[in-house]
Amino acid sequence: MSENQTTNKQIYFQFSHNEIHFVQTNKIISKKEGYKTMVLNHFITEQFIPMNFDLEQNYPNPFNGKTFIKYHVPHKSKVTIMVFNCDGFILEKVIKKEHNPGVYEVEIFLDGLPEGTYFYQMITDKYTETRSMELIKMN
């Protein structure tokens, strides 16, 4: 494997009004792996306290190289999100870290893979969800 690059940029703002408390943090993490299969940007889209864990369907789907996955974390939890192929081979552990409550989004690039059906899975101590996504190649 050749290069492994990571960059971070964080934007933060917060306000409170009566009993409503809202925080938004956009933390963008770009990661480039040597085999150039996956590059991702990970950011918090909204920080409010969701009622439940949730893994949303990626969008767009089907996609041509790049897609987004949004997920909800209701309380401080260790979250793992991974992408794997139809044979169950894990291609990448996209996210594996502790999260504060909030709504998160990850941007994934799968340019180096052949078209077909892939799966992504969110695992926490109290929740597991798997969804499928379709990679297409357009010229």
MARDO-259653 format. One record per residue (C-alpha): residue number from 1; residue in one letter; x, y, z; chain. Coordinates in steps of 0.05 Angstrom, whole numbers. Each point is the difference from the previous one (the first is absolute). Example, Ala and Ser with C-alpha at 12.3 -4.5 7.8 and 13.67 -1.06 7.14 Angstrom:
+-------+------+--------+--------+--------+------+
! lumfi ! base !      u !      v !      w ! papa !
+-------+------+--------+--------+--------+------+
!     1 !    a !    246 !    -90 !    156 !    A !
!     2 !    s !     27 !     69 !    -13 !    A !
+-------+------+--------+--------+--------+------+
This chain:
+-------+------+--------+--------+--------+------+
! lumfi ! base !      u !      v !      w ! papa !
+-------+------+--------+--------+--------+------+
!     1 !    m !      0 !      0 !      0 !    A !
!     2 !    s !     27 !     68 !    -18 !    A !
!     3 !    e !    -26 !     64 !     28 !    A !
!     4 !    n !    -49 !     14 !     57 !    A !
!     5 !    q !    -22 !     72 !      8 !    A !
!     6 !    t !    -48 !     31 !     50 !    A !
!     7 !    t !    -22 !     73 !      6 !    A !
!     8 !    n !    -46 !     31 !     51 !    A !
!     9 !    k !    -41 !     65 !      0 !    A !
!    10 !    q !    -51 !     17 !     54 !    A !
!    11 !    i !    -54 !     54 !      0 !    A !
!    12 !    y !    -41 !     10 !     64 !    A !
!    13 !    f !    -58 !     43 !     22 !    A !
!    14 !    q !    -50 !     -4 !     56 !    A !
!    15 !    f !    -62 !     37 !     26 !    A !
!    16 !    s !    -51 !     -9 !     55 !    A !
!    17 !    h !    -70 !     30 !      5 !    A !
!    18 !    n !    -44 !    -14 !     61 !    A !
!    19 !    e !      1 !    -76 !      5 !    A !
!    20 !    i !     24 !    -14 !    -71 !    A !
!    21 !    h !     73 !    -15 !     -8 !    A !
!    22 !    f !     30 !     -9 !    -69 !    A !
!    23 !    v !     72 !    -14 !    -19 !    A !
!    24 !    q !     27 !    -11 !    -70 !    A !
!    25 !    t !     70 !    -24 !    -14 !    A !
!    26 !    n !     26 !    -15 !    -69 !    A !
!    27 !    k !     62 !    -42 !      7 !    A !
!    28 !    i !     27 !    -20 !    -67 !    A !
!    29 !    i !     49 !    -57 !     -2 !    A !
!    30 !    s !     30 !    -18 !    -67 !    A !
!    31 !    k !     36 !    -67 !     -4 !    A !
!    32 !    k !     37 !    -27 !    -60 !    A !
!    33 !    e !     22 !    -73 !      1 !    A !
!    34 !    g !     57 !    -25 !    -42 !    A !
!    35 !    y !    -43 !    -48 !    -41 !    A !
!    36 !    k !    -46 !     59 !    -17 !    A !
!    37 !    t !    -64 !    -39 !     11 !    A !
!    38 !    m !    -30 !     44 !     53 !    A !
!    39 !    v !      6 !     73 !     17 !    A !
!    40 !    l !    -48 !     28 !     51 !    A !
!    41 !    n !    -23 !     65 !     30 !    A !
!    42 !    h !    -35 !     -6 !     68 !    A !
!    43 !    f !    -39 !     56 !     31 !    A !
!    44 !    i !    -54 !     15 !     51 !    A !
!    45 !    t !    -60 !     29 !    -37 !    A !
!    46 !    e !    -43 !     17 !     60 !    A !
!    47 !    q !     12 !    -10 !     73 !    A !
!    48 !    f !    -65 !    -11 !     36 !    A !
!    49 !    i !    -17 !    -61 !     40 !    A !
!    50 !    p !    -35 !    -51 !    -45 !    A !
!    51 !    m !    -49 !    -47 !     34 !    A !
!    52 !    n !     30 !    -63 !    -31 !    A !
!    53 !    f !     58 !    -28 !    -39 !    A !
!    54 !    d !    -12 !      2 !    -74 !    A !
!    55 !    l !     39 !    -17 !    -63 !    A !
!    56 !    e !    -31 !     34 !    -60 !    A !
!    57 !    q !      2 !    -24 !    -72 !    A !
!    58 !    n !     60 !     27 !    -38 !    A !
!    59 !    y !    -12 !     54 !    -51 !    A !
!    60 !    p !      2 !      2 !    -58 !    A !
!    61 !    n !    -14 !    -73 !    -11 !    A !
!    62 !    p !     20 !    -27 !    -49 !    A !
!    63 !    f !     63 !     42 !     -1 !    A !
!    64 !    n !     60 !     10 !    -45 !    A !
!    65 !    g !     62 !      0 !     44 !    A !
!    66 !    k !    -24 !     46 !     56 !    A !
!    67 !    t !    -57 !     -7 !     50 !    A !
!    68 !    f !    -22 !     27 !     68 !    A !
!    69 !    i !    -22 !    -38 !     62 !    A !
!    70 !    k !    -37 !     35 !     57 !    A !
!    71 !    y !     -9 !    -30 !     69 !    A !
!    72 !    h !    -29 !     19 !     68 !    A !
!    73 !    v !     32 !    -11 !     68 !    A !
!    74 !    p !    -47 !     13 !     60 !    A !
!    75 !    h !     52 !     -5 !     56 !    A !
!    76 !    k !     75 !     -4 !      7 !    A !
!    77 !    s !     19 !    -65 !    -34 !    A !
!    78 !    k !     56 !    -35 !    -37 !    A !
!    79 !    v !    -21 !     -4 !    -73 !    A !
!    80 !    t !     29 !    -43 !    -54 !    A !
!    81 !    i !    -21 !      7 !    -73 !    A !
!    82 !    m !     29 !    -46 !    -51 !    A !
!    83 !    v !     -8 !    -15 !    -74 !    A !
!    84 !    f !      4 !    -71 !    -27 !    A !
!    85 !    n !    -13 !    -38 !    -64 !    A !
!    86 !    c !    -50 !    -55 !    -17 !    A !
!    87 !    d !     49 !    -53 !     25 !    A !
!    88 !    g !      2 !     32 !     69 !    A !
!    89 !    f !     71 !     25 !     -9 !    A !
!    90 !    i !      9 !     65 !     39 !    A !
!    91 !    l !     28 !     53 !    -47 !    A !
!    92 !    e !      7 !     55 !     52 !    A !
!    93 !    k !    -18 !     18 !     71 !    A !
!    94 !    v !    -23 !     70 !    -19 !    A !
!    95 !    i !    -13 !     24 !     71 !    A !
!    96 !    k !     22 !    -32 !     65 !    A !
!    97 !    k !     -2 !     49 !     57 !    A !
!    98 !    e !    -41 !     27 !     58 !    A !
!    99 !    h !    -54 !     50 !    -20 !    A !
!   100 !    n !    -39 !     51 !     40 !    A !
!   101 !    p !    -75 !      5 !    -13 !    A !
!   102 !    g !    -16 !     28 !    -68 !    A !
!   103 !    v !    -13 !    -11 !    -74 !    A !
!   104 !    y !     62 !    -17 !    -41 !    A !
!   105 !    e !     15 !     -7 !    -73 !    A !
!   106 !    v !     57 !    -34 !    -35 !    A !
!   107 !    e !     18 !      9 !    -74 !    A !
!   108 !    i !     31 !    -62 !    -31 !    A !
!   109 !    f !     36 !     -8 !    -67 !    A !
!   110 !    l !      2 !    -70 !    -29 !    A !
!   111 !    d !     32 !     18 !    -67 !    A !
!   112 !    g !     49 !    -58 !      1 !    A !
!   113 !    l !    -52 !    -55 !      6 !    A !
!   114 !    p !    -39 !    -35 !    -56 !    A !
!   115 !    e !    -74 !     15 !     -6 !    A !
!   116 !    g !    -47 !    -43 !     40 !    A !
!   117 !    t !    -36 !     -5 !     66 !    A !
!   118 !    y !     37 !     18 !     64 !    A !
!   119 !    f !    -23 !      3 !     72 !    A !
!   120 !    y !     13 !     47 !     57 !    A !
!   121 !    q !    -13 !    -14 !     73 !    A !
!   122 !    m !     -5 !     41 !     64 !    A !
!   123 !    i !     17 !    -36 !     65 !    A !
!   124 !    t !     -6 !     27 !     71 !    A !
!   125 !    d !     -8 !    -34 !     67 !    A !
!   126 !    k !    -76 !      2 !     -7 !    A !
!   127 !    y !    -14 !      5 !    -75 !    A !
!   128 !    t !     20 !    -33 !    -65 !    A !
!   129 !    e !    -27 !     17 !    -68 !    A !
!   130 !    t !     22 !    -21 !    -70 !    A !
!   131 !    r !    -21 !     31 !    -66 !    A !
!   132 !    s !     19 !    -12 !    -72 !    A !
!   133 !    m !     24 !     49 !    -53 !    A !
!   134 !    e !     10 !     -5 !    -74 !    A !
!   135 !    l !     64 !     24 !    -34 !    A !
!   136 !    i !     -7 !     14 !    -74 !    A !
!   137 !    k !     54 !     22 !    -50 !    A !
!   138 !    m !    -20 !     55 !    -49 !    A !
!   139 !    n !     46 !     25 !    -55 !    A !
+-------+------+--------+--------+--------+------+
